[in-house]
Amino acid sequence: MSEPLSVRAAARERGDCDALIDEDGDAISWRALEAQVDERIAMLAAHGVDGHDPAARIAVVGSPTRAHIVDVLAAIEIGAPLVMLHPRWTDAERDVVIDESAPRVVLPSQTEAHVGHEPPRPREGAIDPARTLAVLYTSGTTGKAKGALLARRAFLASARASAVNLPLTPSDRWLLCMPIAHVGGLSVVVRSLIARSTIVLAGPFDETRTRDAIERRGVTLVSLVPTMLARLLDAGFVRPATLRTILLGGAACPERLLMRAVEADLPLRTTYGLTEACSQVTTARSDVRSLAEGAGHPLPGTGVRIGARGTIEVRGPTMFDGWLGQVVSPFDHDGWYDTGDLGELDARGRLHVLARRTDLIVSGGENVYPAEVEAALERIDGVRAACVFGVPDDRWGQIVAAAIVVDERAPDDATIARALSRVLARFKRPRRIARLPSLVVAGSGKLDRRATADAATPLLRALEVHDG
């Protein structure tokens, strides 16, 4: 095969074969996709972005749509680093990322007036595999979003390692129903390009739409988080003969949900991954039939160990190159990266994830860091202090809850909901709230989050998730 990360190469090899099945069920061939990508490349060139400057980044909204996939593939084709913008971010959240990453172009709005330019000639020579393919933002434990630098070589290594357990062929059809601002969603696009297989689109996840797409469009693979799986089963999903694998990750799978999937004879493969490792770190080698199988074995070439603090440490060729704008290496002297997640390896080498990063809330597959939500709450007039934590929820896995301490200005719940709607994505906003006279402080002087949550839980009441 020629250049794996090239739509033009794929079009030469696969021609009229299907590259995309769009939201309306229409097929787009590799040759037609190449034409759309070339048009987008011409638009980028009109804005001075031709891929020769590795600092000339392109920001793209990460919705799972044909237009945004074309944006992504155009950037990959010319070697321009992507900055992925989550489609559910507020304007304030998006502005922070754009200010820090300083993209040369933000797609699609800045390029709409430039249809008709001739595409530049293909560049001579291969693009350096060490060049950044994407900057993916993930919130840190401080609550501040950080941009993980993921090189082209990391995506290639991740695809090769994944293919050992889960070979991908040109005849496969992979349903994309999660944002491509997530490493899992972007990996579907990149791996399908490498394998010259077909991406099937059904829009943002909706259980009915997704079920129908899997059943009617010959889908062979789909990546889901547990919340999506639960909603599919609730919608009466029955496995079609074409479906060979459901990759399940993003959060722990409740035992009750796993048993439902097993009873429905669904071909589940559990995974554990993170943005910094370019998606998967471990994957089950066969269909999962019990929780005893955990998150599976490390991918070939990926090292996994449990550190002195009981946290999962990872190294290997899929790892990121550090954080945008930070010069301090996140790796130790032997190349190990401490994920902060708690876990253990069993006698058969399978990883069991005991808890995600300290304080992390995983709601419907979305990561929510309490510090970010607490900061937003404490910016509201009358809120003196806040403690944010997760509470179990059958549908979402966890939902966000908050304990607050107020002063004499004491904002009502509606005021709090409106204020949060302006600065936080919907999935980050508390759905339960309690008011306490004070937060619990540990002997060290730091907030005792667990004790505060215990005190607040009996007092929690519903908080409207305001839409602005």
N, C-alpha and C positions, 0 to 999 in steps of 0.2 A: 504494500500500500504506500502511496505517496504521503504528503504532509497530512497527518491525522487531524490537525486543528484547522482545516480549510474547507469551506463550502465549495470553493472552486474545484479543488481536487475531488471532492465527493461528487460534484456534478459530472466531472469527466468519467468517474468510475461507475456512477449509478444512474446518470441521465434522467430517464423518465420514471424511475422508481419513486415511490412516495417518500418524501422527507418529512412532511407534516400533514396531519389531518386536522383541520381547523375546527373552531367551535361549532360551525354549521355543518360539519361532516364533509366539507370539500377537501379534496386531496391536492396538495402542492408538491410537485416533483422537485427533485434536486436541481434540475435545470431551471425551473421557474423560481425556486428559492434563490439560486445564484443571481438571477436577474434582479430580484428584490434587494438582495444584499449589496450588489454593485451599485444600485441606485442610492442606497443609504451611504455607501462609501463615498460616492460623488458629493453628497450633501455634506459629509464630514470634511472632505477636502476643501469645499467652499468656505469652511470655517477654519481652515489652516490646520486640520488634524488629518495627517496622512500616515500615522504610525511610526514615523521616523524619530520623533521625540518621545522617549519613554516617560517623560513627565507630563505629557499632554493627555490628561485623563478625560474619559467620557462618562458622565453620570446618566444612568438609565433607571427608569422606574421598573421595579421588578415584578410586574404582574404577569401571570402565565397566559399571555396573548400572543398571537402571531406577530403583531407589530413590534412588541418589545423583544421577542425572540430574534427578529430580524435585526433590531438594534444591537443586541448582544453579539450575534454572529458577525455583523459588520466590524465591530470593534476587535473581535478575536481574529478576523481575517487579516486586518492590517497591523495587529499587534499593539493596539492602543489599550492601555489599562482601563478597566471598567470600575466605576464606583456605583454599587447597586443601592438604590433607594427603595426602602420598603413601601409598598403601596398603601399601607395602613398608617404610616406616620402622619402626624400633624404637620402643618407648615412650619411650626417652630422646631420640631425635631428634624425635619428635612433641611432647614436652613443651617442648623448647627453642623450637619455633615457636609453640606456644600461649602460652608465657610472653611472648614478644616481641610477638606480634600482638594479644594480649588480646581474643579474640573474645567477644562477648556470649553466644553460643550455640555449642555443638559438636554437630553433627548426626551420627547420629540419636539418640544415647543420651539427650540432655537433653529430648527432645520426645515421647518415646513415650507418656507418660501424658496427653497433652492432645488425644487424638482427640475430635472432636465439637464443637469451638468453631466458631462462625460466622466465616467469613472477613471481614476488614475490607472496607469499601467501597473500590473502586478509587480511587487517589489522583487528585486533580485536577491537570491539567497534566503535561507531559512531564518525565521525569527528566533532570536535567542531564547531558549527554553527557560532561562533564568529570569526573563522579563515578567513582571507582574501581569497576570491575566485579570485579576479582580481584587478590589478592596471591598471586603464584606464587613459590615459593622455589627458588632456584638457588644452588649452592655457589660461593663466590668463590675466587679463587686463594689466599686466606689460609686456606681450609678451612672458613670460617664461612659457614653458609647465610645468604643475604640475600633479603629479600622484594621482588620487583619489583612496582611499582604500575602496573597496566594499566587504563586508563580505558575506559569504554564506547565513546568515540569511537575509540579505537585498534582495538578489535575491529571496529567498523563500517568503518573505513578499510581494515583488513586484508582484510575480506570483499569489499569493493568492488574492491580492487586484484587480489585473487586471481581474482575473477570475470571479469576482462578476458581472462586466459589460460585459465581453466577455469570457464565459466559453470555455475552450479548452478541447477536448476529444481525445481519442486515434484514432478516425476516421478522425480527422482533418489533413490537409496537408498545412503547412505554407511555402510559398516561401521565401527563403532567397536570397536577391539580393543586400545587402549592406554590407560593411566591418564589420567583427565581432570585429574589433578594436573599433567600435562605440558601445555604450551601447545598442542602439536599435538592432543592429545586434547580439550582444552576447546574448541579452535577448531572441531572437528567439530560439537560440540553447538551452539555459537553460530551458526556459518554455516548449519547445517541449520535452526535457528530462523528466521534472517533470510530464507532462501530458501523456508521452509515445505516443505522436503523431509523425507524419512524417514530416521531413524537406525535402523540394524540392529545389534542387540547379539548377541554370541556369548560373553560372559564375557571374562575375561582371556585374553590370546593363548595359543592352543594350535593347533598346525598343523592337526590333524585337524578340530577344531571350526571353525576359521576357514575352512579349505578348504570344508567342507560348507556353511557359511553363505553364502559367496560363490556357490557353485554352485547352491544350492537356493532362495535368498531374493531373487533378482533384484538383487543388489548391483551398482551402477554405478560406485562409487568406493570405494577403500580407501586408508588411509594406513598405511605400514609403515616400519620401519627395516630396514637390510640383513640383520640377523640373522633377522628374521621372514620376509623374502623367501626366504632360503636354506632355512629350515625348511619353508616352503610347497612349494618346489620339491622338496625331499627327500621330501615326503609325496605326491609325484605330482600336484601341482596342474596342472590344465589350464584355460586361460582359457575361461570361458563367454561366450556371445555378448553377454550383458548388460553385462559389465565393460568400461568405456571408459577408466578411468584408475587407475593405481597411483601415488600420490604417495610418493616415496622420499626420506627425509631422516633426520636424527638422527645420521648418521655417514657417512664416506666409503664408497662402494660399491666393493669389490674388483673388479678387472677380470674375474677369472674368474666371479664372480657375475653381473656385467653381461652377459657373453657367454651365460651360461646363460639369463638372462631374455630376451635377444634371440632366442635359438634357440627358446624356448618361445612367441615372439610375444606377449610381455606388453607392455601399453601403459604403459611406465614414463615418469614425469616426475620428473626429479631436482630436488631443492630444497635450498636453504641457508637456515637460519633460526636464530633464537635467541629465548629467552624475552623479552628486552628489546625485541624488535621485534614482539612479538605474533605469533610464528610466522614465516611466510615472509618472506624478504628477496629471494631470487631463485627463479625457477622456469623450467624448460625450457619452451619454447613449443610443443613437439611431442614425440612419443615419442622417447626417447633411444635412439640406435643405437650410440653409441661414447662412450668416456671423453673424447674431444676436445670434447664439448659441455659438459663441466663441470657446474656447478650451475645454469646457465641465466642468463637476463637479469634485471636488477632489476625488481621489480614497478612498475607505473605509480605515480608519485608518490614512490617511494622512491629516495633518493640513495645511491649506493655509490661509494666511492673507496678507493684504497690510500694509506695515510698514509706519512709519512717513515720509519717503522720497518718498513714492509712489511706492516702490519696492515690488516685490513678495517675501514673506518669507514662508518657508516650514519647517515642522518637521514631524517626524513619523518613523516607523520601517524600511522604505526603505532607509533611509539616509546613506550616506557614513560615514566612521570612521575618516575622516580628510585627510590631504595630506601627501604623503610619504616624510619622512625626516623633517617634520615640527611638532613642539611640541605645538604650539599655537592652541587652539581649534577654528574652524571656526564658532562655534555655540555660541549664547548668553546664559545667565544663565538659561533660560527657554527651551533651546534646539532648538530655531528657527535659521534657516539658511537663510541669506539674499542672494537671487539669483542675485541681481543687475538688474534683468529685471523689467521693468515698467509694471504695470498692474492694473486692477480693477476687483472687484467682483460685479456682478449685483444682482438685488433683488431676483433672483432665485438661487443664489449661484454659478453661472457659472463664470469661470475665462475668462477675456479678456486680452490678452497680447498686450500691447501697443507698446512696443519696447524691443528688446533683450538688453543684457548687454551693458552698456555705450560703445559706439564706435564699438561695434561688427558688423562685416559684415557677413551675412549668404549667401553664394554663392552655389547654388545647394545642399543645405543641409549641407554643410561643414562650420564650424566656422572659421573665419579669424579675428585675432586680429591685428589692425593697428600697435600697438607697435612692434610686431615681424617683420612685413614687413618693417617698418620704420628703424629698427635697421639694417636689411639686406641692405637696400638702402644706409644708411649712412656709411656703411663699404666700399662702392665702392669709389675708388679714384676719386675725383672731385665732389662728391655729398656732399654738406655742410649741408643740412637739408632736411627733408622729412616729408610730411603729407599724410597719407593714409586714404582713405574713400571709402564708397560704393556708386555706382550709380545704379539706377534701370535698370533692364534688363528683357525683356519678357521671355527669356529662363531660365536664372539662378536665377531669383529673384533679385539678385544684382551681380555686378562684381566689382572687386577691381580696384580702380583708385589711382593715386599718383600725388601729386604736389611736385616738387623738386626745390631746390635752388642749383646752381652749382657755382664752382669757375673757375679760369682760365683754369683748366685742362678739364673741361666740357666734360664728356664722352658722346659718341653718344648713340642712343637708342639700337643699336645692342650690344654694350658693356654692357649696363645695363641689357639687357635681358639674355645675357650669364652668367653674374655674378649671377643673381638671380636663374638661373636654377640649379646652383651648391649647393644652400643652402636652397631653398624653394620648397615645393611641388607645383605642377602645379596649383592647385586650389587657392594657396595663392598669386600667382604672379600677379602684376598689368597688366590689359589689356588696360588701358588708362593711359596716362601720360601728365602732363603739366609742363612747366618750369616757375617759378615766380621769380621776383627779391628778394622777401622775403616772409616769412610766416606771417600770421596775428597773432598778439599777443594780448591777452586780457589784461584788466587793472591789473589783478592779476599777470601778467608776464608769464602766461602759454599760450601754443598754443591754439588759438581759432580755433578749427577744423572745425566748421560749416562755419565760415567766410572765412577760407582758401579754403574750398571746393567750396563755392559760387564764389570766385574769380577765381578759377582754372577751373571750369566746362566749361565755354565758350572756353577755350583754350585746352581742352583735345583732344588728338589724339591717334590713335591706337598704342599699343606697342606689338610687336610680343612676343608671349609666347614661348620662345626658349626651345628646348628639349635637350640642352646640346652641 
